[in-house]
């Protein structure tokens, strides 16, 4: 049963303002009477709040419609109607809110506790006491409360992770994250075992951590939406460093050089900005047979970049990969921006697909 969802389309409806009331005083001690109709109450607004307690759009997408309460009508004796409470909807940090009909981005809720009023509550109507003048002393006029705003919204979640794992299906990403964190992704020898992002916390040394995201595997044409397409690629955008994992085992499904070139091409076609992100090329499934060194050297010579070798199953080379990623992330933290993983994510030690962290000594 799916426990993660990164897209949802919903309707939000703010509450109507309460109507003003027409009323006149009838007390014995006020023989001349006079208007005493009160104003209505304000309608409730719908507010989205970024919360560290929510990690998926699953529950929001199931509900479909969010409706705030209406304001109460005014009463006699100048009594104001009750204003409705705002409806506050908690969404994951990193949620992008779009107006579904116009297609414009309303807000990127990238900071914990950041809020956005997505539908403003209706204004209260005025009671007849508001219309009394020296000329019109007994007005029989009141106004109705206005309708609250209503919108259809499209929500998209971009994960906050410091390290994103890139690679074609069966490249070894899931095995790697299960080795370094307490995340438990599905691991099997067939494509797309990772159908939803898995996030884990890897400890580096005694005092630091890295938030690592195992993202669904790519195929050619992902930049045009093939396979998991944009559902995969948008989660990469907030990562500070990308680990491009390439299977160099004798049983690899495709030539390592071709795999490396194909994935790099997908990134460039999807986003030139994304293609400029710091990346480490990692050869997976090394140390497991006698020919791994030659295959790693061939890959390194062909692509022209430094390639780190590791075996997640044997645990060899894993520390070196984490330290290299950690060095880039911490250097990038010297100039922080909203696109990176926030401190709360590391401090809380839990996220979708993880139950804690596993220490990797430095």
TIDRENPA-900989 format. One record per residue (C-alpha): x, y, z; residue in one letter. Coordinates in Angstrom, 1 decimal. Example, Ala and Ser with C-alpha at 12.3 -4.5 7.8 and 13.67 -1.06 7.14 Angstrom:
! TIDRENPA-900989
east 12.3&north -4.5&up 7.8&rest a
east 13.7&north -1.1&up 7.1&rest s
END
This chain:
! TIDRENPA-900989
east 0.0&north 0.0&up 0.0&rest x
east 1.5&north 3.3&up -1.0&rest x
east 2.6&north 5.6&up 1.9&rest x
east 4.1&north 8.4&up -0.2&rest x
east 2.5&north 10.8&up -2.6&rest x
east 4.2&north 13.8&up -4.2&rest x
east 1.3&north 15.2&up -6.2&rest x
east -2.3&north 16.2&up -5.5&rest x
east -5.1&north 18.2&up -7.0&rest x
east -7.6&north 19.6&up -4.6&rest x
east -10.4&north 22.2&up -4.1&rest x
east -10.3&north 24.7&up -1.4&rest x
east -13.4&north 26.8&up -0.4&rest x
east -13.3&north 29.6&up 2.2&rest x
east -16.3&north 30.3&up 4.4&rest x
east -19.0&north 32.9&up 3.6&rest x
east -19.2&north 36.0&up 5.7&rest x
east -22.2&north 36.2&up 8.1&rest x
east -25.1&north 38.4&up 7.1&rest x
east -25.9&north 41.6&up 8.9&rest x
east -29.2&north 41.8&up 10.7&rest x
east -32.1&north 44.2&up 10.7&rest x
east -33.4&north 44.7&up 14.2&rest x
east -34.9&north 47.4&up 16.4&rest x
east -34.8&north 48.0&up 20.2&rest x
east -38.0&north 47.2&up 22.1&rest x
east -37.0&north 47.8&up 25.7&rest x
east -39.5&north 49.6&up 27.9&rest x
east -36.8&north 52.2&up 28.9&rest x
east -36.2&north 53.1&up 25.3&rest x
east -39.6&north 54.2&up 24.0&rest x
east -38.1&north 55.7&up 20.8&rest x
east -36.4&north 52.4&up 20.0&rest x
east -33.8&north 52.6&up 17.2&rest x
east -31.8&north 50.2&up 15.1&rest x
east -29.7&north 47.6&up 16.9&rest x
east -29.0&north 44.9&up 14.2&rest x
east -25.4&north 43.6&up 14.5&rest x
east -22.8&north 42.8&up 11.9&rest x
east -22.1&north 39.2&up 10.8&rest x
east -19.0&north 37.3&up 11.5&rest x
east -16.0&north 36.8&up 9.2&rest x
east -15.9&north 33.6&up 7.1&rest x
east -13.0&north 31.2&up 7.8&rest x
east -10.0&north 31.3&up 5.5&rest x
east -8.1&north 28.2&up 4.2&rest x
east -4.4&north 28.4&up 5.1&rest x
east -1.6&north 26.0&up 4.2&rest x
east 1.2&north 25.7&up 6.7&rest x
east 4.5&north 23.9&up 6.0&rest x
east 5.0&north 21.3&up 8.8&rest x
east 7.9&north 19.1&up 9.7&rest x
east 5.4&north 16.5&up 10.9&rest x
east 4.0&north 15.8&up 7.4&rest x
east 6.2&north 14.1&up 4.8&rest x
east 3.7&north 13.2&up 2.0&rest x
east 0.7&north 14.6&up 0.2&rest x
east -1.1&north 11.2&up 0.6&rest x
east -3.7&north 12.2&up 3.2&rest x
east -4.4&north 15.6&up 1.5&rest x
east -4.8&north 13.9&up -1.9&rest x
east -7.3&north 11.5&up -0.5&rest x
east -9.5&north 14.2&up 1.0&rest x
east -9.9&north 16.2&up -2.3&rest x
east -11.9&north 19.1&up -0.9&rest x
east -11.2&north 21.5&up 2.0&rest x
east -14.0&north 23.8&up 3.2&rest x
east -13.8&north 26.4&up 5.9&rest x
east -16.8&north 27.3&up 8.1&rest x
east -19.1&north 30.2&up 7.4&rest x
east -19.3&north 33.2&up 9.7&rest x
east -22.4&north 33.6&up 11.9&rest x
east -25.2&north 36.1&up 11.3&rest x
east -25.5&north 39.3&up 13.3&rest x
east -28.0&north 39.5&up 16.2&rest x
east -30.2&north 42.0&up 18.0&rest x
east -28.7&north 44.4&up 20.6&rest x
east -25.8&north 45.1&up 18.2&rest x
east -24.5&north 41.6&up 18.7&rest x
east -21.8&north 40.6&up 16.2&rest x
east -22.0&north 37.2&up 14.6&rest x
east -19.3&north 34.7&up 15.5&rest x
east -16.3&north 34.7&up 13.1&rest x
east -15.4&north 31.3&up 11.9&rest x
east -12.0&north 29.7&up 12.7&rest x
east -9.6&north 29.4&up 9.8&rest x
east -9.0&north 26.0&up 8.4&rest x
east -5.2&north 25.3&up 8.7&rest x
east -4.0&north 22.5&up 6.5&rest x
east -0.5&north 21.1&up 7.2&rest x
east 1.6&north 20.2&up 4.2&rest x
east 5.2&north 18.9&up 3.9&rest x
east 8.0&north 21.4&up 3.8&rest x
east 9.0&north 21.8&up 0.2&rest x
east 5.4&north 21.8&up -1.2&rest x
east 4.8&north 24.0&up -4.3&rest x
east 1.3&north 25.4&up -4.5&rest x
east -0.1&north 26.1&up -8.0&rest x
east -3.4&north 27.6&up -9.1&rest x
east -4.6&north 24.7&up -11.2&rest x
east -6.7&north 26.8&up -13.6&rest x
east -4.2&north 29.5&up -14.3&rest x
east -1.1&north 27.4&up -13.9&rest x
east 0.9&north 30.0&up -11.9&rest x
east 3.0&north 29.2&up -8.8&rest x
east 1.4&north 30.8&up -5.7&rest x
east 4.1&north 29.9&up -3.2&rest x
east 6.9&north 27.4&up -2.5&rest x
east 6.5&north 26.6&up 1.2&rest x
east 10.3&north 25.9&up 1.7&rest x
east 10.5&north 26.9&up 5.3&rest x
east 9.0&north 25.2&up 8.4&rest x
east 5.9&north 27.0&up 9.7&rest x
east 5.7&north 29.2&up 6.6&rest x
east 2.0&north 29.9&up 5.7&rest x
east 0.0&north 30.9&up 2.7&rest x
east -3.7&north 31.9&up 2.7&rest x
east -4.9&north 29.9&up -0.4&rest x
east -8.6&north 31.0&up 0.0&rest x
east -9.6&north 34.2&up 1.8&rest x
east -12.7&north 34.1&up 4.0&rest x
east -15.7&north 36.2&up 3.1&rest x
east -16.3&north 39.6&up 4.6&rest x
east -19.0&north 40.1&up 7.2&rest x
east -22.3&north 41.8&up 6.3&rest x
east -23.3&north 45.0&up 8.1&rest x
east -26.3&north 45.3&up 10.4&rest x
east -28.8&north 48.1&up 10.2&rest x
east -27.2&north 49.9&up 13.2&rest x
east -24.4&north 50.8&up 10.7&rest x
east -26.8&north 52.8&up 8.5&rest x
east -28.4&north 55.0&up 11.1&rest x
east -28.0&north 58.7&up 10.4&rest x
east -29.6&north 61.9&up 11.7&rest x
east -31.8&north 61.8&up 8.6&rest x
east -32.5&north 58.1&up 8.5&rest x
east -33.0&north 57.1&up 12.1&rest x
east -34.7&north 53.8&up 11.5&rest x
east -32.9&north 52.2&up 8.6&rest x
east -34.4&north 48.9&up 7.3&rest x
east -31.2&north 48.0&up 5.5&rest x
east -28.5&north 45.4&up 6.1&rest x
east -25.9&north 43.8&up 3.9&rest x
east -25.2&north 40.2&up 3.2&rest x
east -21.8&north 38.6&up 3.9&rest x
east -19.6&north 38.0&up 0.8&rest x
east -18.8&north 34.6&up -0.4&rest x
east -15.4&north 33.2&up 0.4&rest x
east -12.8&north 32.5&up -2.2&rest x
east -12.7&north 29.1&up -3.9&rest x
east -9.8&north 27.6&up -5.9&rest x
east -8.6&north 24.4&up -7.5&rest x
east -5.0&north 23.9&up -6.5&rest x
east -2.3&north 21.6&up -7.7&rest x
east 0.3&north 20.6&up -5.1&rest x
east 3.7&north 19.3&up -5.9&rest x
east 6.3&north 18.1&up -3.4&rest x
east 10.0&north 18.5&up -3.9&rest x
east 12.0&north 16.6&up -1.4&rest x
east 14.6&north 18.2&up 0.8&rest x
east 17.7&north 16.1&up 0.7&rest x
east 21.3&north 17.0&up 0.7&rest x
east 22.4&north 14.0&up -1.4&rest x
east 20.4&north 12.6&up -4.3&rest x
east 21.2&north 9.2&up -5.8&rest x
east 21.0&north 9.0&up -9.6&rest x
east 21.1&north 5.8&up -11.7&rest x
east 19.3&north 3.6&up -14.0&rest x
east 17.2&north 0.7&up -12.6&rest x
east 19.3&north -1.9&up -10.7&rest x
east 22.3&north 0.4&up -10.5&rest x
east 22.6&north -0.3&up -6.8&rest x
east 21.0&north 2.8&up -5.3&rest x
east 18.6&north 1.0&up -3.0&rest x
east 21.3&north -1.3&up -1.6&rest x
east 23.5&north 1.7&up -1.0&rest x
east 20.9&north 3.7&up 1.0&rest x
east 19.9&north 0.6&up 3.0&rest x
east 23.6&north 0.2&up 3.9&rest x
east 24.2&north 3.7&up 5.2&rest x
east 20.8&north 4.5&up 6.7&rest x
east 17.9&north 2.8&up 8.4&rest x
east 15.7&north 3.3&up 5.3&rest x
east 14.3&north 0.0&up 4.0&rest x
east 13.7&north 0.4&up 0.2&rest x
east 12.5&north -2.6&up -1.8&rest x
east 15.4&north -4.4&up -3.4&rest x
east 15.1&north -6.8&up -6.2&rest x
east 16.7&north -7.7&up -9.5&rest x
east 14.2&north -6.0&up -11.8&rest x
east 13.5&north -2.5&up -13.0&rest x
east 11.7&north 0.2&up -10.9&rest x
east 11.8&north -1.5&up -7.5&rest x
east 12.0&north 2.0&up -6.2&rest x
east 8.6&north 3.5&up -7.2&rest x
east 8.6&north 6.2&up -4.5&rest x
east 11.4&north 8.3&up -3.0&rest x
east 13.2&north 6.8&up 0.0&rest x
east 14.9&north 9.2&up 2.4&rest x
east 17.4&north 8.3&up 5.1&rest x
east 19.8&north 9.9&up 7.5&rest x
east 23.4&north 8.8&up 7.2&rest x
east 25.8&north 9.6&up 10.0&rest x
east 29.3&north 10.9&up 9.0&rest x
east 31.8&north 10.8&up 11.8&rest x
east 30.8&north 11.6&up 15.3&rest x
east 29.0&north 14.9&up 14.9&rest x
east 27.5&north 15.2&up 11.4&rest x
east 24.9&north 13.7&up 9.2&rest x
east 23.7&north 13.7&up 5.6&rest x
east 20.2&north 13.5&up 4.3&rest x
east 20.3&north 11.0&up 1.4&rest x
east 17.4&north 10.4&up -1.0&rest x
east 17.1&north 7.2&up -3.2&rest x
east 15.1&north 8.4&up -6.1&rest x
east 13.2&north 6.2&up -8.7&rest x
east 15.4&north 4.9&up -11.6&rest x
east 15.6&north 6.7&up -14.9&rest x
east 15.1&north 5.5&up -18.4&rest x
east 15.8&north 7.2&up -21.7&rest x
east 13.2&north 9.8&up -22.4&rest x
east 12.6&north 10.7&up -18.8&rest x
east 13.1&north 14.4&up -19.6&rest x
east 10.1&north 14.1&up -21.9&rest x
east 8.1&north 12.3&up -19.2&rest x
east 8.9&north 8.6&up -20.2&rest x
east 8.9&north 6.1&up -17.4&rest x
east 8.7&north 7.9&up -14.0&rest x
east 9.9&north 11.0&up -15.9&rest x
east 9.3&north 14.3&up -14.2&rest x
east 8.1&north 12.6&up -11.0&rest x
east 11.7&north 11.5&up -10.6&rest x
east 13.6&north 14.5&up -11.8&rest x
east 11.9&north 17.2&up -9.8&rest x
east 13.1&north 15.7&up -6.5&rest x
east 16.7&north 16.1&up -7.7&rest x
east 16.4&north 19.9&up -7.9&rest x
east 16.8&north 20.6&up -4.2&rest x
east 19.8&north 18.3&up -3.6&rest x
east 23.2&north 19.9&up -3.0&rest x
east 25.2&north 17.0&up -4.5&rest x
east 24.2&north 14.1&up -6.8&rest x
east 25.8&north 10.7&up -6.7&rest x
east 25.7&north 9.2&up -10.2&rest x
east 25.8&north 5.5&up -9.5&rest x
east 26.8&north 3.2&up -12.4&rest x
east 26.7&north -0.6&up -12.3&rest x
east 30.1&north -2.0&up -13.4&rest x
east 29.5&north -5.6&up -12.5&rest x
east 29.9&north -8.3&up -15.2&rest x
east 26.2&north -8.8&up -15.1&rest x
east 25.3&north -5.1&up -15.6&rest x
east 22.3&north -4.7&up -17.9&rest x
east 24.0&north -2.1&up -20.0&rest x
east 27.5&north -0.9&up -20.8&rest x
east 28.7&north 1.4&up -17.9&rest x
east 29.9&north 4.1&up -20.3&rest x
east 26.6&north 4.1&up -22.2&rest x
east 24.7&north 4.2&up -19.0&rest x
east 26.7&north 7.2&up -17.7&rest x
east 26.4&north 9.1&up -20.9&rest x
east 22.6&north 8.4&up -21.2&rest x
east 21.8&north 9.7&up -17.7&rest x
east 24.0&north 12.8&up -18.1&rest x
east 22.1&north 13.6&up -21.3&rest x
east 18.8&north 13.2&up -19.5&rest x
east 19.8&north 15.7&up -16.9&rest x
east 21.0&north 18.2&up -19.5&rest x
east 17.8&north 18.0&up -21.5&rest x
east 15.6&north 18.3&up -18.4&rest x
east 17.3&north 21.3&up -16.9&rest x
east 20.6&north 23.0&up -17.7&rest x
east 20.7&north 24.3&up -14.1&rest x
east 20.3&north 20.8&up -12.8&rest x
east 23.1&north 19.6&up -15.0&rest x
east 25.4&north 22.1&up -13.4&rest x
east 24.9&north 20.7&up -9.9&rest x
east 27.9&north 19.1&up -8.2&rest x
east 28.1&north 15.4&up -9.0&rest x
east 30.2&north 12.4&up -8.0&rest x
east 30.4&north 9.4&up -10.3&rest x
east 30.3&north 6.2&up -8.3&rest x
east 31.0&north 2.7&up -9.7&rest x
east 28.8&north 0.2&up -7.8&rest x
east 29.3&north -3.5&up -7.2&rest x
east 33.1&north -3.3&up -7.2&rest x
east 35.3&north -5.5&up -5.0&rest x
east 33.0&north -8.4&up -5.8&rest x
east 35.1&north -10.1&up -8.5&rest x
east 38.6&north -10.1&up -10.0&rest x
east 37.9&north -7.7&up -12.9&rest x
east 36.3&north -4.7&up -11.2&rest x
east 39.5&north -2.6&up -11.2&rest x
east 39.8&north -2.8&up -14.9&rest x
east 36.2&north -2.0&up -15.6&rest x
east 36.3&north 1.0&up -13.2&rest x
east 39.5&north 2.3&up -14.9&rest x
east 37.8&north 1.9&up -18.3&rest x
east 34.8&north 3.9&up -17.2&rest x
east 37.0&north 6.6&up -15.7&rest x
east 39.0&north 6.9&up -18.9&rest x
east 36.0&north 7.0&up -21.1&rest x
east 34.0&north 9.7&up -19.2&rest x
east 37.0&north 11.8&up -18.2&rest x
east 35.9&north 12.3&up -14.5&rest x
east 37.1&north 10.8&up -11.3&rest x
east 35.2&north 7.6&up -10.4&rest x
east 34.8&north 6.3&up -6.9&rest x
east 34.4&north 2.5&up -6.5&rest x
east 32.3&north 0.9&up -3.8&rest x
east 30.4&north -2.3&up -2.9&rest x
east 27.3&north -1.7&up -0.8&rest x
east 27.0&north -5.4&up -0.1&rest x
east 30.5&north -5.8&up 1.2&rest x
east 30.7&north -2.3&up 2.7&rest x
east 33.9&north -1.4&up 0.9&rest x
east 34.4&north 2.1&up -0.4&rest x
east 31.2&north 3.3&up 1.1&rest x
east 32.9&north 5.5&up 3.7&rest x
east 35.0&north 7.2&up 1.0&rest x
east 31.8&north 8.0&up -1.0&rest x
east 30.1&north 9.5&up 2.0&rest x
east 33.1&north 11.6&up 3.0&rest x
east 33.4&north 12.9&up -0.6&rest x
east 29.7&north 13.8&up -0.6&rest x
east 29.9&north 15.3&up 2.8&rest x
east 32.8&north 17.6&up 1.8&rest x
east 30.8&north 19.0&up -1.1&rest x
east 27.6&north 19.5&up 1.0&rest x
east 29.4&north 21.3&up 3.8&rest x
east 31.3&north 23.5&up 1.4&rest x
east 28.0&north 24.4&up -0.2&rest x
east 26.5&north 25.2&up 3.3&rest x
east 28.9&north 28.1&up 3.5&rest x
east 26.5&north 29.9&up 1.2&rest x
east 23.0&north 28.5&up 2.1&rest x
east 19.9&north 29.0&up 0.2&rest x
east 16.3&north 27.8&up 0.3&rest x
east 17.0&north 24.9&up -2.2&rest x
east 19.0&north 22.9&up 0.4&rest x
east 18.0&north 20.5&up 3.2&rest x
east 17.0&north 22.4&up 6.3&rest x
east 18.4&north 21.8&up 9.7&rest x
east 15.2&north 20.3&up 11.1&rest x
east 15.4&north 17.4&up 8.6&rest x
east 18.7&north 16.2&up 10.1&rest x
east 17.8&north 16.9&up 13.7&rest x
east 14.5&north 14.9&up 13.7&rest x
east 16.2&north 11.8&up 12.3&rest x
east 13.1&north 10.5&up 10.5&rest x
east 11.6&north 11.0&up 7.0&rest x
east 9.6&north 9.0&up 4.4&rest x
east 11.1&north 5.6&up 4.2&rest x
east 13.4&north 5.9&up 7.2&rest x
east 13.2&north 4.9&up 10.9&rest x
east 16.5&north 6.4&up 12.1&rest x
east 20.1&north 6.4&up 11.1&rest x
east 23.1&north 4.1&up 10.9&rest x
east 26.5&north 5.4&up 11.8&rest x
east 29.3&north 5.5&up 9.1&rest x
east 32.6&north 6.3&up 10.8&rest x
east 34.8&north 9.0&up 9.2&rest x
END
